[in-house]
C-alpha cells in the first residue's frame, strides 16, 4: 500500500513529467503499474542530472560537485534523506523560487526522489545504477567541455567520442529499460534478456543522435557542436565551426550531416530489433519503444539531403499530425514483427 508521502507527492511527479517533457510523457504514460512509476521516476532523476550539467550559470566545478552530491543519494547503503538534504542545501538559493521548471524539479528533489524506495527492490536497483553511471559520465563531460570552451568552441574530435558522449547521456537508459522490463514481465526469460542486452544501448544512442542532428544549427549558436571534427575534416572543413560559418559550402556540410545520419540509422535498426525481442503479449512495452523510434526515423526522412538542417527559418522535424499517425499505425500493428521491420526499411529506403 502506498504511503502518505507517496500519495502526496506522486501527483507532483506526474505533473512535472508533463511539464519538462511532453514527448517522453507520451510513451512513459503508455506503461502501467510499478513499471510506469519506475521509468517515470528515472526520467525525472535523469532530467535533474541533465539540468545540472547544462545550466548556463553554474561554474564547471560547481556542476561536478552537484552531480556528485546527487549521485551519492543513489549509491548502495546511502542515507537517502541525509544525502538529499545535503544536495538541496548545495543548490543555488534562487533555484528554490525559480520559474524554470527544471530548476524547480532540482529544488524539489526531496519530493520525488524518496518515491523510488517505495517500489520493489527489483525496480529500485536499475534506476539507481543508471543515475550513478550517468552522473559520473556527465561530470567527465563537464570537465571536457570546460577545456574546450576555454578555446571558444566546444567540439568532439571523433565519432568514438560522440558515441561515448551519447552513451552517458542516453545509451545507458537502454540498459535500465531492459532490467525494469525483465523485472516486470515474467515472459522475458534470461535468454531473451541477454539478447536484449546486446541491443539495448542503441535504443538511447539512436534517439540522441537524431536530436543532435536536428539541433546542430541551434547548438552552434551557443558555440557547441557535437558533430565530430573528423567528419567535418573529411568533407573539407578545417574545423567544425567552419561548417556553420556564413558562406560555407552547402554541399559539404550536408555531406557531413548525411554521414551522421548513417550512424543514426544503424543504431535505429538495432533499437527496432531490440523492440521485437519484447514478447507480443506486452503491447505497452512495444508501443513505449516503437513510438519514439519511428518518430526518430521519420525525422531522418524529413531531414532529406540534410540541407534543411542549416535553414535559420522553420526547423526540420515531423509535425504533430505525423506523431498522431505514427501512434495510430503502431497501435494497429505493434504485434507484427514483419510489419515493424518492413515499415522501418521503407522509411530508411527514402533516405538512401
N, C-alpha and C positions, 0 to 999 in steps of 0.2 A: 504494500500500500504506500502511495506517495506521501511524503512528509508534508508538514505545513509549509516548510521552506520551498519545497518543490511546487506546491500548488500556488504559492505566492509569486515565485519568480520565473516559472516556466513560461507563462504568458508573455513576459518581457522578452525572453529568449526568442520566442516565436515572432514577436513583433520586430525585433532587431534583425532577424533573418530577412524579413521583407524590406526593411529599410536599407540595409547595407548590400543586399544582392538580390535583385529581382530575378536575375537569370538563374542562379543556383537555387533560389527558393522554389522555382517551378519543379525541378527534378527531385529536390530533397522532400518536397511535400507529397510526392507520389509514393514515397515509402510509408511504412506504418509501424506502430508499436515502438518497442525499445530500439529497433534498428534505426528508425527515423530519428528518434531522440539522440542516439549516439552520433549519427552523421551531422545532425543539426548543431550539436554542441561542438563537435570537431571543427565544423566550418567557422563558427564564431571564434573559437580559440585561435585558429589559424589567421582569421581576419585581424585579431588583436596583434599577433606577431607581425603580420604584413604592415599594419599601421605603424608599428614601432620602427620597422625597417625603412618605410617610405617617407615618414614625416619630414617635411622640408625644414622645420625649425629645430629639430633635435640635432645636437652635435654628434658626430660618429661615435665617440667614446660613450656618450650617454645612451645612444641606441643599443650598443653592445651590452652595457650594464643592465638596461631594462629588459632586453631579450634574455639575459642570463637569469635575472630575478624571476621572470615569467616562466622560463623553462624549469626552474628549480621547484615550482609548485607541483609539477607533474612527475617528478622523479620518485622512484620506489622508496617507500618509507618516509616520505616527506610529511611534515606537519602542514597540511594544506592551509588551514586557517592562518597560521602564523606567517607562512610564506606569502599568502595572498595579501595580508596586512602590510608586509614589507614592500611588496610590489606596488600596491596602491599608494602608499606613502611616498614612494620614489617618483611617481608620475608628476609632471609639471602641475602646479596648483590650479592653473586656469583650465586644465582639461576637465576638471570636475564640474565646471559650468559651461563647457564648450557646446556650441550648437552643431559642431561637426559630429555626426552620428558615430563615426569610427572612434574618435577620441572619447565620446561618451561611453561607448562599449568598453574601452580600456578602463576608464574610471570606475565603471560598474562591474568590473570583473568579479568582484565579490558576490554579485547576484547570480552570475551564470556559471562560473567555474565549479562551485560546490555541487551543482546539479549532477555532474558526471558521476560522482561517487554514490548516487542513489540508484544507478544502474547495476546489473550483474557484472561481476569482475571480467567476464569474457568480453564485454564491450569496453570496459574501462582501460584495460591494458593496451589495446591497439591505438586508442585515442591518445593516451599518454605518450606512447612511443613516437607517434608522428609529430606531436607538438615538440618534444625534446629534440628530435632529429632536425626538424625544420628550423627551430630557433638557433641551433648550432650552425647550420648551413647559412642562415641569414646573417649571423654575426661575421662569418668569414667573408660573405659577400659585401657587407658594410665596410670592412677593412680594405677590401679590394677597390671598392668604389671611392673611398677616401683618397687613395693613392692616385686613382685615375682622374678624379675631379680636380685634384691639385694641378694637373696638367691642362685643365679646362674642358675636358671631354671624356665622358665615361664610355668605354667600349670594351668588347671582348675580342680576344685575339683569334680564337679557333672555334670550330664547330664543337669540339670536345668541351671547351669552356662553356659554350652556350648550353650544351646538354647537361653539364654539371649544374649550372645555374637553374635550369628548368627542373632538374631532379629535385633540388632542395625546396623550390617554391611551389611545385605542383606534382612532380612524379611520385614522391613518397606518399601522396594521398591515395594513389592506386594500391599501394601496399596495405594501407589501413583498410581500404574498402574490401579487399579480399578477406582480411581477417574478420571484419564485422559481418560480412555476408556469410562466411562459413560459421560464425558463431550463432547466427540467427536461423540458418537454413540447414536442416538435417540431411538434405539430399546432396549437399556439397561435401562429398566424401573427401578423404585426404588425397587420393589420387587426382581428383578433379581440382582440388585446391592447389596442389603443386603445379598443375598445368596452368591455372590462372596466375600463379605466382611468376611464371615465366613471361607473362604478357602485361601484368598489371601496371608497371611503371609507365608504359606507353600511354595509358589512359590519361594521366595528368600531363605528360610531355606533349601529347598531341594538342590538347586544348591550350596549353601555354604557348606553344609555337604559333598557333593560329592567332592568338591575341597579340603576340609580339609582331607578327607580320602586319596585322590590322592597325596596330598603334604606332608603327615605326615612325611615321612622319610627326605625330604629336610628341613622341618621346624625344625626337631630335630637337624640338623647340626648347626643351629643358636640358639640352646638351647631353642626352643619354641615347645610346644606340646599342641594342642587343644583337644587331646583325654582325656576325663575326668579321673581323678585319680581313681574314684570309679569303673570304668570298668577295669582298669589295676589291681587294688587290687583284684577284683572279680576273675580274671583269673591268679592269682598267682604272681603278681609283687608288690614289696613293694612301688614302685614309678613309675610314667610314664616314667622317663628317663631310667629305667632299661629295658624297652621294646626294646630300641634301642641299648643297650649295646652289645658288641661282645659276642657271645655265649648264648644270650638269647634264651629261648625256642621258636622255630618257631611255634609250635603248640599253645602255649599260646598266643603269640602276634597276630597270625592270628585270634584266637578266639575273642580277644578284638576288632579287626577291623571289623569282621563279625557282631558283635553286633551293632557297629556303623552304619554299612550298613543297618541293620534292621530299625534303626531310619530314615535313608535317604529314604528308600523305602516308609515308612509311609507318609512322607511329599511329596514325589513324587506322591503318589496316590491322596492326596488332591489337589496337583497342577494340575494334569490331570483333576480331576473333576471340578476344577476352570475353566480350559480351555474350557470344553464342555458346561459350562454355557454361554459362549460367543455365541451369535446367529450365525448360519451358514452363514448369509449374510455378515459377516465381516471376509472374509478369511485371510486378512493380520494380523488381531489381533490373530486369531487362530494360524497361522504359527509363529508369533512372540513368542508365548508361547510354541508351540509344538517342535520347533527346539532345544532349549536348554534343555527342559525336556527329550526328547528322547535321546539326546546326553548324558545327565547325567545318564539315565537309562542304556544305552549301556556301559557307563564307569563302572557302577557297575557290569555288566556282565563280562567285561574284567577283573575286579579285581578278579573274580572267588572265590577261597577259601581264598583270601587275602594274601597268601604267597608271591605273586609277588610284593606286595607293599613295601617290605623291600629289594628288589633287587637293589643293587647300580648300576646296568647296565641300561638297557632300562627301561624307565618309563612306567608303566602300564596305557595306555589310548587308546581311539579309534583313528583310523587313519583318514587322510584326505579323503580317499576313503569311510570310514564309514560316515563321515559328508555329503558327496555328496549323498550317498544312502539314508540317513535319510531325507535330504531336498527333494529329488525326490519322495520318497514314501509318505511323508506328503502332498506334492503338489497335489498328486493324491487322497488322502483320507481325507483331512482336514475336510470335511463336514460331515463325517460319525462318529457319536459318538460311534457306535458299533465297528467300525474298530479301533478307537483310544483306547478304553478300552481293546479290545482283544489283540492288539499289546502290550500294556503295561503289561497285565497279562502274555503274552507269554515270555516277557523279564524277568519279576520277577520270573517266574517258573524256569528259567535257573539257578537261584542262590539259590533256596531252597534246 
